[in-house]
Amino acid sequence: MTRQAPPTNFTGTPVSTVLAKGTILSRVHLDIYGSATFNPVEADVLFGGGRFDSTNEDPYPYAYAADRDDVAVAEALLRDVLANDRGARFLAKRYWRSRQASRVITTEPIELIRLVSGADLGSIGQDTWLTMCDPDDYPQTRAWAHWLREQTPSAGGFQWVSKRDPSGRSFVLFGDRCPNALAHEPGPLTSPCTFDTDEGLAWLRATLAGFRVAIRR
């Protein structure tokens, strides 16, 4: 389904799941924010932004996360990184500078709309386009996010299969619906894993090596 608008007379029910209290999630985010901080910046309706960001049409703080450190890195940093003629990829500094890896733990159960299986997506009249399309379609996926929030006002976020590592799960959480649901969890390093530091950059290099991606400083 390419850029199809949400149903105007929806009669279905999105599939829900619960993210249990005490679940540890991984994040990669700007280092000006704490690990448990929701991003308050609204995306433009048409340009830039992430898959399920808020816009001025539905403003809400949001936090992206993943079920593993490497999945969080891939989702945050490998969106636009192309392979060369040898099949290797190189991550330029503009992608990782001023960013850090961190972990959070959920302090309460969080209801999520599940977008993992074909049945999950079919329940809302969609398919894998919604979670696997490229950034050119993000204005449309943001519109779907806003529509989904209307359908399930109790949902504090979404869960889906990571596009860049399908063995993992991606999450977005909504700060207007579960504002106190995240707390800092130590890791992945003993000190903040900021990529602008030697220790943080070494950790990032080792993590990216699993994707055959090298760093350019």
C-alpha positions as CSV (number, residue, x, y, z in Angstrom):
1,M,0.0,0.0,0.0
2,T,1.8,3.1,-1.2
3,R,0.8,6.3,0.5
4,Q,-2.8,5.3,1.1
5,A,-4.7,7.6,3.4
6,P,-6.2,6.2,6.7
7,P,-9.8,5.0,6.5
8,T,-12.4,7.6,6.8
9,N,-15.1,5.2,8.1
10,F,-13.0,2.8,10.1
11,T,-14.8,-0.2,11.7
12,G,-11.9,-2.2,12.9
13,T,-9.9,-2.3,16.1
14,P,-6.1,-1.9,16.3
15,V,-4.3,-4.7,18.0
16,S,-2.9,-3.8,21.4
17,T,-0.2,-5.2,23.6
18,V,1.3,-4.2,26.9
19,L,4.9,-3.3,27.5
20,A,5.5,-4.6,30.9
21,K,6.8,-2.6,33.9
22,G,10.5,-3.2,34.3
23,T,11.3,-3.6,30.6
24,I,14.7,-2.3,29.6
25,L,14.9,-0.5,26.3
26,S,17.8,1.0,24.4
27,R,17.9,4.5,22.8
28,V,20.2,6.6,20.6
29,H,19.5,10.3,21.0
30,L,21.0,13.8,21.0
31,D,23.2,14.2,24.0
32,I,21.4,17.4,25.1
33,Y,18.6,15.1,26.3
34,G,18.6,12.7,29.2
35,S,18.0,9.1,28.5
36,A,14.4,9.2,29.8
37,T,13.6,12.6,28.1
38,F,10.9,12.8,25.4
39,N,11.8,14.8,22.3
40,P,9.6,17.9,22.4
41,V,10.5,19.0,18.8
42,E,7.6,18.7,16.3
43,A,8.5,17.6,12.8
44,D,7.4,19.6,9.8
45,V,4.3,18.2,8.3
46,L,6.0,17.7,4.9
47,F,9.8,17.8,5.3
48,G,12.3,15.9,7.5
49,G,11.4,14.2,10.7
50,G,11.0,10.6,11.7
51,R,8.4,7.9,11.0
52,F,6.0,8.6,13.8
53,D,7.0,12.1,15.0
54,S,4.5,14.6,16.2
55,T,3.7,17.6,14.0
56,N,1.7,20.8,14.7
57,E,-1.4,18.8,13.6
58,D,-1.0,16.5,16.6
59,P,1.7,17.8,18.9
60,Y,3.1,15.4,21.5
61,P,6.6,14.7,22.9
62,Y,7.9,11.3,21.7
63,A,10.7,8.9,22.4
64,Y,12.0,6.2,20.1
65,A,13.6,3.1,21.5
66,A,14.5,-0.5,20.6
67,D,14.8,-3.8,22.4
68,R,18.6,-4.0,22.0
69,D,21.5,-1.6,21.8
70,D,22.5,-2.6,18.3
71,V,18.9,-2.2,17.0
72,A,18.7,1.3,18.5
73,V,22.0,2.2,16.7
74,A,20.9,0.8,13.4
75,E,17.5,2.5,13.5
76,A,18.9,5.9,14.5
77,L,22.1,6.1,12.4
78,L,21.8,3.9,9.3
79,R,18.8,5.4,7.7
80,D,20.5,7.0,4.7
81,V,23.9,5.2,4.6
82,L,24.5,3.5,1.3
83,A,27.0,0.8,0.5
84,N,29.9,1.3,-1.9
85,D,30.8,-1.0,-4.8
86,R,32.4,-3.4,-2.4
87,G,29.3,-3.7,-0.2
88,A,30.8,-1.8,2.7
89,R,29.3,1.3,4.4
90,F,30.8,4.3,6.1
91,L,29.1,6.4,8.6
92,A,30.0,10.1,8.4
93,K,30.5,12.2,11.5
94,R,27.3,14.2,10.9
95,Y,25.3,11.2,11.7
96,W,26.8,10.4,15.1
97,R,28.2,13.6,16.5
98,S,26.4,15.0,19.5
99,R,24.6,11.7,20.0
100,Q,24.7,9.1,22.7
101,A,23.5,5.6,23.5
102,S,21.5,5.0,26.7
103,R,19.1,2.7,28.3
104,V,15.8,3.2,30.1
105,I,13.5,1.0,32.2
106,T,9.7,1.3,32.2
107,T,8.3,2.3,35.5
108,E,4.7,1.2,34.7
109,P,2.9,-0.9,32.1
110,I,2.4,0.9,28.8
111,E,-0.3,0.0,26.4
112,L,1.0,-0.1,22.8
113,I,-0.6,-0.5,19.4
114,R,1.2,-3.5,17.9
115,L,2.3,-3.2,14.3
116,V,4.4,-6.4,14.1
117,S,2.6,-9.1,12.1
118,G,0.6,-9.0,8.9
119,A,-2.6,-9.5,11.1
120,D,-1.6,-6.5,13.2
121,L,-1.2,-4.3,10.2
122,G,-4.3,-5.7,8.5
123,S,-6.4,-4.8,11.5
124,I,-5.9,-1.2,10.6
125,G,-6.1,-1.7,6.8
126,Q,-2.3,-1.5,6.3
127,D,0.7,-3.7,5.4
128,T,4.4,-3.4,5.9
129,W,4.6,-0.2,4.0
130,L,3.7,1.6,7.2
131,T,6.7,0.3,9.1
132,M,9.2,-0.4,6.3
133,C,8.8,2.5,3.8
134,D,11.7,4.9,3.2
135,P,11.9,8.5,4.6
136,D,10.3,10.0,1.5
137,D,7.0,8.6,2.8
138,Y,7.4,9.7,6.4
139,P,4.9,12.6,6.0
140,Q,2.3,10.0,5.2
141,T,3.4,7.6,8.1
142,R,3.2,10.6,10.5
143,A,-0.4,11.1,9.3
144,W,-1.1,7.5,10.0
145,A,0.4,7.8,13.5
146,H,-1.9,10.7,14.3
147,W,-4.9,8.7,13.0
148,L,-3.9,5.7,15.1
149,R,-3.6,7.8,18.2
150,E,-7.2,8.9,17.6
151,Q,-8.4,5.3,17.3
152,T,-6.8,4.2,20.6
153,P,-6.6,7.1,23.0
154,S,-5.3,4.7,25.7
155,A,-2.3,3.7,23.7
156,G,1.0,5.1,25.0
157,G,3.0,4.2,21.8
158,F,3.6,1.8,19.0
159,Q,5.7,-1.4,18.6
160,W,6.9,-2.7,15.2
161,V,9.6,-4.7,13.5
162,S,12.9,-2.8,13.0
163,K,13.4,-1.9,9.3
164,R,17.2,-2.0,9.7
165,D,17.4,-5.1,11.8
166,P,14.3,-7.2,11.5
167,S,15.4,-9.5,14.3
168,G,14.7,-6.6,16.7
169,R,11.7,-4.5,17.7
170,S,11.3,-0.7,17.5
171,F,9.1,1.5,19.8
172,V,7.8,5.0,19.9
173,L,6.4,6.2,23.2
174,F,4.2,9.3,23.6
175,G,5.1,11.7,26.3
176,D,1.5,13.1,26.6
177,R,0.2,9.7,27.5
178,C,2.9,8.1,29.6
179,P,5.0,11.1,30.7
180,N,6.6,9.4,33.8
181,A,6.9,5.9,32.4
182,L,10.7,5.9,31.7
183,A,13.6,6.0,34.1
184,H,17.3,5.9,33.5
185,E,18.9,2.5,33.5
186,P,22.8,2.1,33.6
187,G,24.5,1.1,30.5
188,P,25.8,0.4,27.9
189,L,28.9,1.9,29.5
190,T,29.7,2.8,33.1
191,S,29.8,6.5,32.1
192,P,27.4,8.2,29.5
193,C,28.0,6.6,26.2
194,T,28.4,9.8,24.3
195,F,29.9,9.2,20.8
196,D,32.0,12.3,20.9
197,T,34.2,10.7,23.6
198,D,36.9,8.1,22.9
199,E,35.1,5.5,25.0
200,G,31.7,6.1,23.4
201,L,33.2,6.2,19.9
202,A,35.0,2.9,20.5
203,W,31.7,1.3,21.6
204,L,29.9,2.7,18.5
205,R,32.6,1.3,16.2
206,A,32.3,-2.1,17.7
207,T,28.5,-2.1,17.5
208,L,28.5,-0.9,13.9
209,A,31.1,-3.6,12.9
210,G,28.3,-6.1,13.2
211,F,26.5,-4.3,10.3
212,R,29.7,-4.0,8.3
213,V,29.7,-0.2,8.8
214,A,32.9,1.7,9.6
215,I,33.1,5.3,11.0
216,R,34.6,8.3,9.3
217,R,35.8,11.0,11.7
